[in-house]
Amino acid sequence: MTFQSMTRKRPVAGATAVTLAGRPVRLLDRARIYACGITPYEVTHLGHAATFVWVDTLRRVLRVLGVEPIVCRNVTDVDDVLVEAARQTGAPYDQLAAFQQFNFEGDMAALGIRAPDFEPRAHSYVDAVLRLAAALLDAGVAYERGGGVYFRGERVAERAGLGEEEALRLATEYGGRPDDPAKEHPLDVAVWQPGEPGYPAWDSPWGPGRPGWHAECVAMSESVFGVGVDFHAGGADLRFPHHAYHAAMAEALSGVTPYARAWLHVGTVTVDGVKMAKSVGNLVLLEDLLARYPASVVRLAIIDRPWARSWDYTPAVLDAAASRLERLHRAAGRPIEAGDADVERIRALLADDLGVSAALDVAIEAGGGAARLLTAALGLT
């Protein structure tokens, strides 16, 4: 039995179903995946890698199930955080972005992550943001004030299940400027940010300025995929405000709900219980890990767990993954053909909330062809 046996066409019995966080997504032959990419101002760390390895795993699982994934992973190369980082290095923000993006793509390739089908960069979608702003104004869900265009966000936090106090805290943490005096409500967000000294600016009907963060992603996803996506993926820390406002703007633009049929909010990676972040100084760099462990070990350390669960990194996690991978490879070495029952069990487990750990248990127990099939399917060779 070959790898194609795992993805072969089965008798027509209905749409393929994948479940994420209890939400079934029925698919025919293709699936649209929008992955929130990086803001390219720092080196790639394990927290970044976790998100994109899970996106790659979702892509691989869909192919195992006979569905062709189409992945769009954006690059936020117009962002206030990027501009601030560039000031500290003394480099122009666009040069810093290009340099870090080049390094990021090398890191992704080293992890065995396939390049996305589309990789829009925010600086190329400024005109799309302008059209988005005009459309939201026409729909009455945004207003112009002082050279900026603001999306009405008072109800976005409520829809995300957050109280106003927590929403304001997160908005402040993520640069949402709730104290901007131009806003009618603190939870409104800029679709078009008025120009400021020291920041890049483009012409607009409302004066010079730059795109808002959430609006950039809406413009890129809608331009690539049209109305809505099947899966939207990103770190759990982006659930609010970024993903919540993205969905709200996209739905206001199109009138179609929900924007995303399912969300892959990947659990946060911590060190000693603290979220991995440059500002904290606790980054575990991917480059350092790949100098000590094969890419397959790093991949397995990330995906041999529930995708939504946050987890704490220690070197022991990589050692345990290396041991687990060795057991899988030994099982794959047994001269046993893959039986249809084992293949179907593995397919079913992967389709049920990306149950990688349970599928690995089956493959290791069955050995032979079943283990070889799963090894190749998940990129663990």
N, C-alpha and C positions, 0 to 999 in steps of 0.2 A: 504494500500500500504506500502510495507516495503522498507528498505534502498536498498535492491537488485533491487527494481523497478527502481532506478535511474541509475543503472549500467547494467540493463538487455540488452541482445543482441537484437538488432533491425533487421528488415529485411535487407538483404544485399543491400546496395545502394552505395557502394564505400567506399574508405578509410575514416577513421576518420580524420578530419582536425582541427588543433589547430593553432591559429594565435598569434604570438608574435611580437610586434613592426611592425605590418603590413606585416610580413613574414608568409605565410601559410606553415605549416608542416603537410604533409599527412602521416598518420601512419596506420599500419595494426593491429597487436596484441600486439606489445611491443615497448617501447621507451627507448633509452639509454640516461641517464642524468649524465653528469660529473659536479660535484660541487667542486669548489676550496675550500678546507678546510682551517683550521687555521694553522698558525705557532704557536705551543703551547708554548708561553713564557709569556702570560699574562692571567688575568681572563677574562671571557666572559662578553662583554658589549652589549648594545642594538644594536650597529652597526653590531656586529657579528650576533646577534639573527635575525635581519631583513633579512639578506641574507638567513639564513638557514630556517626560517619560510616560506619565499617565495619558496624556493626549495621544502619544504614539501607540500606547497599549490599546486605547479605544479604537484607533484606526486599524490596528492589527486584528483585533477581535472582530470588528465589522467585516473585514475581509475573510476571516475564518467562517463567518456566518453567511458569506455569499453576497455581501453588500459592499459596493465600492465607495469608500470615503473620499470626500473632497475637503481638504483642510485649508483654511485661511488663517494664517498667523501674522498678526500685524506687528509693525514696529512703531512705537510712539517716539518719533524723533523730533517732535515739537512739544516741549513740556517744560514747565517752570523748574522742575527738579533738575532736569538736564542742563538748563541754562545756569543754574546755581553751581552745579558740579563743574561745568566748563570754566566758570569764573575762577574757581579755586585752582584749577590746573593751568589757567592762562591760555587755554586753547579755545578757538571758536567752537560754539556748541555743535555745529553741523560736522566739523572734523572729529570731535570727540565721539559723536554718535556713530559716524561711519567706522571709526577705529574699533569701538566696542562691539558694534554689530558684526564686524568681520570676525572678531574673537569668539563671539557667541555662536556664530554659525559653525566655526571650527569645533567648539565644544559639543554642539549638538551632533555633528557628524561623528565625533569620537565616541559618543554614546550610542551610536547606531540608530539615531533618530532620522527618519526620512525627511528631506526638505519638504516644506508645505507646497501645495499646489499653487497657492497665491500668498504673496508676502507684501501687502501694501504698506507703504511708508507714509506717515502722516503728512509730511511736507508736500507730498504729491496730491493730497486730497483737500487742500485749503478751499478750492473752488466748490467742492462737494459740501463742505461745512457751510459755506455761504448760502448755497441752495437749501441746505437743511434749515438754517436759521430763518430764511425767508418763508419756508413752508410752515415752520412752527409758529411764526408770527401770523401767517394767514389763517392758521387753524385756531388762533386765539389762546394757545397754550404757552406763549412766550410774549415778552414785551421788550421794547427798545428803551434804553435809558443811558444817557451820557456816553454815547458811542459804543455801547455794548448791547448784546441781545441775551436775555435771561429766560431760562425755562422755569416755569412755575413748578416747584418741587415740594410744596407743603405736604402733599399726600403720599409722596414717594416713600418716606420713612414708615408711614403707617402701613402701606402695602407690604413693606419689607419686614413688618412685625417689630419695629423699633419704636420706642418712645422718643419724644422730641429731644430730651436731654442727651440720650445716648447718640442719637443721630447728629446732633450738633457737635458732640465730642469727636465723632468719627469724621465729620465734614471738616473740622478744623485740622485734625491730624493729617488728612489727605489733601490739604491745600485748597479746600473749597471756599475759603474766605466768607464764612457766614456773617462777618461783621462789615462787609462791603456796604457802604451807605447807599449805593445805587439800587440795592435790592429791595423789592417790596416785602419779601419774607426771607429770613436767614437761610432757609433751606432751598431757595432758588439757586440755580447754578448757571454759569456763563456758557452759552453756546458760542458766543463771540465775545472775547475779552478785549476791552478797550486798550489801546496802545499805552505802553509805559516805557520810560527811558531804560535802556539796557536790555530790553527784550526784543526778539524778532517781531516784525510787523508786516502785514500785508494790507493792501487797500480793500475797502469794503464799502457798501452803500451807507454804512453807519460811521465811517471813519476808519483810520488805520487801527489794526489790532491783530489778534492771533486767535486760533481756535481754542475752545475749551476742551479739556481732556475727554470727558464723556462723549462730547459731540464728535470728536475725531473718530472714535471707535464706531459710532453709529454710521458716520459717513462711509467709513471703509467697509464695514460689514454689509450695509445696504447696497453699496456700489458693486461689490463682488457677488453677493448672493441674491440681491433683491429682497423681497419681503420675508423676514424671519429666517431662522436656522433650525436644524434638528437638534444640534447640541451646541451649547456655549460652554467653553472650558476656561478655567483660570483658578488662581489660588483662592482659598476660602476667605483670605483677608480682603479680597476685592468684592466680596458679596455686597457690601455697602461701604461707600456710596457708588462705586464705579458701575458694577453690574446692574444695580437697581435703577440708576439713572439711564444707563444705556437702554435697558428694556423699556423704560417709561417713554423715553424720547422716540425710540423706534416704533412703538405702538401708537404714539400720538401722530407720528408721520404717516404711517400706513393705514391705521384704523384696524389692523389685524392683531388679534391677541390669541395666545401668548406669542411674544417675540421668539422665545426659545422653547422648544418642546421639552427639553430637559437640560439641567445644569450639572456640569462636572466641577464642583467646587472642591478642589484638591486640598486635603488637610495640610496644616502648617507644620513645617519642620522647625523644631526648637533645639536649643542647647541649654541643658540645665533648666529646662522649663521656660526659657526666654526665646521669643521668636527670633529667628536668624535675620539679622539686619546689619547693614553697614554702619548705621548710627550707633548700634550697640557694641560693635567690634567683635562679634562672635561668629563671623562668617566661616563656613567650612567650604573652601574653594574646590570646585569640581576638578580643576587642573591638578591639585594636590592629591585628591582621591584617585584619579586615573593614573597617577604616577605610582601608586601603591597597589591598586587592584585592577583587574580586567574590567572593561566596561560592562560585561555581562553580570558581574558581581554587584556593581553599583546599581544597575537596572533592577536586579532581583531584590536588593535591599529596599528599594523604593516600592516595588509593586507586590511584594509578598505580604500584603496587609490590606485592610479595607481602604479604598481610595480616599474616603472622606475623613478618615480619622487622623488627627494630628499626632505626631510622634516625636520622640526625643532622640537626637543623634548621639551615639557614642561609637568609638571604634569597634566595640563588640557587635554592633549591628552589622557591620561589614563582614566581620569574621563569621557570624552566624549565616549570613547570606552565602559566603564562600563555601561553607560546609553543606548547605542546602543544595547549592548548585552542583557540587561534586556528587551528591546522591542522585540528582536528576541525570547527570551525565553517565554515571555508572548504570543506572536503570536503562538508559537509552542504549547502552552497549549490549544488553541482553538480546539474543537473536530470536525475538518474538515478533510476529506480524501484528500490526494494529488491528484489533477487532472492531467491527462496526459499533458494538455496544459501548466500548471504551471511548471511541471517538465521539459518539453522540452524548455521552455523559460529560465529556470535557467541553463540548460545544454548549451544552445546556448550562453548565456552571459558569462559563465565561459570559454567556448572555444574561445571566442573572446577577446584575450589579457588578460586572467585571470580577467575578469570583476567582481570581488568579490563585490564591492560596489553596482553595479546595481543588481546583483543576490540577495544580502541581501534586497534591496528595494522590489523586487518582493516577496521574501519569507515572509517579515514582512507584506506586504499588503495581500497576499493570506492566510497566517496563517496556522494553523493546520499541516497537513502532509507535505506540501511543506516546511514550516519552520523547522519542525523536520528533514526532509531529509537533508537540507542544513546545519543545525547545526551539524549533525553527519558527513557529508561529509567533512566539513572544520575543524573538531576537535574543535568545540566551545561549547562542552557540559560542 
